[in-house]
């Protein structure tokens, strides 16, 4: 099987972090994962050559827009000025790549390039919260969501800024190779294995006010007990808070409720079991903490739009 071709489209004046995210996830060889195939990465620009980078240095794009003609995934990690459209040849190349079936991905202000090409018309799209109002103003046909980390519309995916790009790229790896491989990549780059796309872009109090007062230890304790019937009073007791205070602090630190956070991790665990074991759906439901197969099917369909059995068939066919 041939490698999945990823073309990363960069512009003069680009921001280095978003480019670095795409490079870290898709450009590094990972022979230890033994997937049989991985990603073939190409950095391209409207014209090959050096590109100025925010911060006073430069990178060289060895490829021009021809790289988009053979890409399976096109990533736009940002635009230098969201108030100006990319040149017409760039927009034509983006439209052509999408028309032939390439997966189109934007990080942060890269959504403006996809929108200018008309690829976000009628879709819900994410971008950095600072740019959300401008994106909605410039492109009224786009349904801008300023509150989420990333959105997956199938062939077009968009993310919020900076670190949300990591979440989206890991989501792509999860789609292509499954949860176990995505978790391994996350461990390699030392980030959380999974954050739901619908999680808030920013939270009320992202860091605890005093060292040692956060809920990270309780979240780790939850991960070790996904198959247990955990309740908010159980979690609050472990953390040393009243249930009401615990729930409030949890939302302040993570941007989501304890139950939503727990369900998301249980879905990921169910994916891992469906991919890597021959356990029946009842056993997967029990081990992942859903208790019953109907509960697993309900949450699996809500999170992934498919059933556990269909997910297992699709994953094994792809593998």
Secondary structure, 3 states (H helix, E strand, C coil): CCCEEEEEEECCCECHHHHHHHHHHHCCCCHHHCCCCCEEEEEEECCCEEEEECCCEEEEECECHHHHHCCCEEEECCCCCCCCCCCHHHHHHHHHHHHCCCEEEEEHHHHHHHHHCCCCCCCEEECCHHHHHHHHHHCCCCEEECCECEEECCCEEEECCCCHHHHHHHHHHHHHHCHHHHHHHHHHCCCCCCCCCCCECCCCCCCCCCCCCCCHHHHHHHHCCCCCCCCHHHHHHHHCCCHHHHHHHHHHHHCCCHHHHHHHHHHHHHHHHHHHCCCCHHHHHHHHCCCCHHHHHHHHHHHHCCCHHHHHHHHHHHC
